[in-house]
Amino acid sequence: MKESMLGIINATKEFSSLKELTNHRCLAALPFGGRYRLIDFMLSNMVNSGINSVAIFTGHENRSLMDHLGSGKQWDLHRKRDGLFVFTPNAQGEGDDFGSFHHFAKNIDYFLRSKQKYVVITMSHIVASIQFEPILNRHLEVGADITEVRHAGRSLQTYILAKDLLLSLFEQYKDKGYYSIIDVVKDNYQSLHIHTYEHTGYVAMINSTESYYKHSLDILKPEVWKQLFSANEPFYTKVKDEPPTRYVKGAKVSHSVVANGSIIEGEVDNSIIFRSVKVGKGAVIRNSIIMQKTQIGENCIIDGVILDKDVKIEAGTVLTANDSPYVVEKGTVQGALMNS
């Protein structure tokens, strides 16, 4: 049963409300949870569900995503048969085509060559632990044409359907005006048997800076952590070989996630610290997300802030948020004089 599913991840979705965090990367490659990228969650769900052939459709801003995915080795998808396939748009493609039926149909040979009978289509900006085999079983039990996965009544834009039906939809998309599987579901509640499957576990949809900030800090809650992270269904990611984090005498860390390779000399509370971050002596980090290789000088105060990769915060700088998180973009420098 497991080998009868083919995985498709649409990694083209972008949101203008996340622009500060996606200027230099696609949304699928956005760091999350101290060590992961958003793509890791649905990709790992597929692997944990026994899906051994996964196609990822990307947009143009895909360099960091391609670097992260590599050959698919970290997900056991570097195979001679099946495995990981990444389809990028050609230079002449129009933005509206990416992730659409038109985009899929351009690569129809992938679908025709695959031997799997059913297809799972999902998005890359969903953080959840989902097993697809029970959903396929329900799909078959009720005789559905398309099964839509929902959470609390909200669509997760995740669907299971027969590959033959998907291929027929490729042929129809121009005549009927279908852009994607979402359009098919909205337009065919009468003509097709569309079944809904309610997922009851934790789900985060990352579609704005506010949702990214909120759901990042949510994983610090024990009840969320237990729902999301399981030893039986782990999330896989690109491995970075770095030493353990060093906590200098006098450092204080509470209710936080701290990745490897960091040096903590100051105080960290209720925060997510990615790998190779330096927190200087006397610095106080609260309610913040600090991405990899960021350097925070001595006696800084950082509260309610998202620091992207390779940011440098000079000594004595104070950065605090008001109603929404304050974002410092990748590779920039913030100093005490700049903020005075």
N, C-alpha and C positions, 0 to 999 in steps of 0.2 A: 504493500500500500504506500509506504513512504516514498519509494522510488518512482511513483507515478505522478509526482508533482514537480513542476517547473517553476522557478522563482523569477519574478520580474520586479525590480525596484526602480521606481521613477525618482531619479536624483536631480531633477531639473527645477523643482519648485523653489521659488525665491519670494521673499516678502520685503517690501520697502521698509517696514517697521523694524527690520533687522539689519538695515544697510550698514550701520556702524560696525557690525561684527562680520559682515559678509562682503565688504569692499575688496578683500584680498583672498577670498576663498568662497566656494559654493556652500550652501547651507548644509549639505550632507557631510561636509568636512569640518563643521563647527565643533570645537572641543567641548566635551561635556563630562561632568562627573569626576574630574581629576585625572583621568587617563584615557578616556574614550573619545571617539568622534560620533556624531549622530548616526552615521551610516552603520556603525557597529551593531546597533540594537536590532534592527530588522534583518540585517545580514546574518547575525548570530541566531536569531529566531528561526530563520530558514534552515540553517545548518543543524540546529538542535531538533528540528522537525524532520530530519533525514533528507532534506532537499539537497542534492549534490550537483545541480546545474542552476546557476543563478546569472541572470543578465541584468546589468546595471546600465541605465540610459542616463547620460549626463548632458549638461549644457556646456557652454564654452569655458566658463570659469572652473576648470577641472584639474588644474595642475596639482594642487595640494591633495585632492581626492585620489588622483592616480598614484601619487607618491605613497599615500597611506595604504591603498589597496594592494599595490605591488602585483605579485603573481597570484594572490589569494591564499598563500601558504598559511597565514595565521588562522584562517578559517577552514583549513584542510580542503581547499578548493583548487589547489594546483595539481590538476589531473590530466592524464592523456585523453580520457574520455569524460565528457561533461566538464564540470568545474566552473570557474568564474569567467564571465565574458563582459567586457565593458565596451559599450557603444557610444562613441562621441559624435557630435554633429559635424558635418563637413563645413568648410570655411564659408560656403555659399548659402548654407541653410538659414532660414529665417527663424528668429527667436521663438515665434509662436508654434513652430513645428516640434520643438524639443519635448520629449515625453508624451507626444500625442500618438494617435493611431498612425498618422502619417510617418512619424519617426519610427515606430515599430515596423510598419510595412516596408520601409526602406531596407530593413534588416530581416526580411521574412525568411530568408534561408536558415537563420538560426532556429526559427520555430518549426520549419519543415524538416530539418535534420534531427531535431530532438525526438526522443521516443516516449517521453512522458505524456500521459493522457490528460492531465489536469494542470491548470496554471494558477499560481498565486500572484496577484498584482498588488503592490503596496507602495507606500511613499517612504522617503528617507528621513523625515523629520518627526517620526513618532518614537517616543521612548516608552517601551513596554516589554513585558515578557509574555510572548504569545506562542502557544503550540498550535501548529496548523493542521496536524493530523486529526484531532477531534473535530475541527471545523469541516474538513473534507468528509469525514464519516457522517456528520450531520447533513452535509450537502447531498450525499448519496442517499441517505435514509429518507429524506423528504422529497427526493426527486427534483431538486432545484435546478434551474438553468444557471442562475448566478446567486452566490451567497455573499452578502455584504456584512462585514464585521463592524459592529458598533460597540460603543461604550457609553453607558448612561444615556442611551437614546441618540447619541451623536455618531455620525458616520466616521470611521477611521480611514476612509478611502482605501480600504483593503478588501479584495474580492477574490473569490475562487470560482472558476468556471472551466468547462471542458476546453481543451486547446482547439478542437474543431470549431466550436462556437466562436472563439476569439478570432480564428482565421476568417470565418465568414463575416465577422464584424469589420475586419480590415477592408474587406471588399465593399462593404456598405458605407464606410465612413464619409465618402465624398457625396454620395447620393442623398444620404439622410442627415448630413451635417453633423455627424458625431465627431467630436474632438478627442474624447477619451472614454474609458469605461464608465466614468461618472455620468456622462451624458446618456449613455445607453441605459443605465439604471433609472435615471430620472424619466426617460421617455418610454420605458417599456414595462411599467408595472402591470399593465393589462395584458400585453401580448406574451411576456415571458414570466416564468415562475421565479420571482426574485425573493429569496429567503433572507432573513436577517438573523445574525448570530451575535448574541450579547456577550462581550468579553467582560468579566467581572474584576479582573486584576487592576493594578495601578496603570494609568496611562497619562503621558504628558505629550501634548502637541506643541511643538516649538515653532511659533509663528510670529513672535514679536520679541523685542528686547526684554519686555516685562515678563513674558511667559518663560523665556530662557532663564532669567534671574530667579524667578519664583521656583521653577521646577528644579533648577540646580540645587538650591538650598533645601528643597523638599527632601532630597535624598539623605539629608542629615537626620531626618526623623526616623527613629527605629522602625515604626510601622510601615513606612514607605520602603525603607531599605530591605526589609524582610520580604515584601511583595515583589520587589524588582530584582534583587540579586539572590540567586539560588545556586547552591553547589551542584545540583543536578542539571541545571540549565544555565551554564555560565555565558557571559558575554565575552567575545573574543575581540582582540584589537592588535594593532601593530606593536610588537615588543620593542622597548627601548632598554638597552643594557646599561644601566646606570647604578651607582652605589646607593645604599640605603640613605634615607634622609638623616642629616646630622643635626641634633638638637644641642645647641651650645648651653653651657651652664647659665641659668637664669631665664631661659626660654620658657614660655607658658603656652600650651596648646589645649584647647577645650572644644568639644562638640564640633570637630572639623575633620575633613579629609585632606591628608597631605600625601602627595605622590612622592616617588623616589627621586633621589638626586638633589633634593633641596637642602638648604642650610637655614635653620631657624634660630635667630638670636633674640627676637622680640616676642611679642604676644600675638597669638592667633585665636580668634573665637568665632564660632558659627560661620566658618568660611570654607571654601574649596580652594586648595592650593595644588596646582599642577606640578609637573616634574621640573627640576632644576631651577626652582625659584629661590631667591635670596631675600630673607627678611632681616634687616639690620637691627642692631642693638637699640633697644628703646622704642622701636616701632610698634604700633598697635594696629592690628588688622581685625576688623569686625564686619560680619554680614557681607562679605565680599567674595568675588571670584577672581583669582589671580592665575592667569594662564602661563604656560611654560616659558622658562628662561627670563622671566621678569625679575628685575632687580629693584628692591625697595630699600632706600637708604635709612640711616639711623634717625630715630626720633620722629618718624612720619606717623600720621594718623590717617588711616584709610577705612572708611565706613560707608557701606552701601554702594560699593564701587565694583565695576568690572574692568580689570586691566587685561588687555589682550596680550598676545605673545610679544616678547622682546621689548617690553616697555621698561623705561628707566625712570624711577621716582627719586628725585634728589633729596638729600637729607633735609629734615625739617618741614617737608611738604604736608599740607593738610588737604585731604580730598574727602568730602562728605556729600551724600545725596540728599535730595529733598523728597519729592513725591515719587520719582522714578529713579532707577539706578543710573549712576554716572558712569559713562563709558570712556575709557582712554584707548584710542585706536592703536593698532599694532605698530611696534617699532618707534613710538614717539617718546619724547622726554617731557616730564612734568617736574617743575622746580618750585621751590618756595616763593621765589620772586615773581614767577609767572602767575601765581594764584593769590597774590597779595593785593 
